[in-house]
């Protein structure tokens, strides 16, 4: 999960399989802060990739993206995972910009 800014100061939840990650983040924000600053929406990198490449949902695995892969040692580390998702997001945003 990474965050972006909407341009008006409101954070945007971005994630690779965002619906999965958002449920956990939403729970903890509501439980501890009583408010989720992201609201109820999220940007899903998998769905963006599917739309940008016209691929099937099954073809949206992160291992199929042509970006640097995470090493086995980095897996399941929150910061390394967020950095990897940021790379995936930048890559997919570049695909979208090329298509425009």
Secondary structure as UniProt FT lines:
FT   STRAND          2..5
FT   STRAND          11..15
FT   TURN            16..17
FT   HELIX           18..33
FT   TURN            37..40
FT   STRAND          43..44
FT   HELIX           45..53
FT   HELIX           57..59
FT   HELIX           62..64
FT   HELIX           72..74
FT   TURN            75..76
FT   HELIX           78..99
//
